[in-house]
């Protein structure tokens, strides 16, 4: 009985040691992205908490995502808020001043194939 379990256990063990987890695939791209994020954070005077508070005051609902990005050569907080109507609105906030740049309804991506 033990002999029958030994080979599969060895195979599983070998696979665990030789395979790379999906979440650790940073490589070169991950290091570039980390440097990019560090540069964005350096430009931002407004914290993520302040950006979320500002977005929540502008668009009532539940904040589902907040991301620091570069748009039009400006560092911007993009905060996504899920409204009571089920629609997501993006609130763009200047990361240097904290002022709201604009709000934008986020549209779902639809498949181009017609459903039959």
ABEGO torsion letter per residue (X at the ends): XAAAAAAAAAAAAAAAAABBBAAAAAEAAAAAAAAAAAAAAAABABBAAAAAAAAAAABBEBBABBBBBBBGGBBBBBBBBBBAAGBBBBBBBBAAAGBBABBBBBBBBBBABBBX
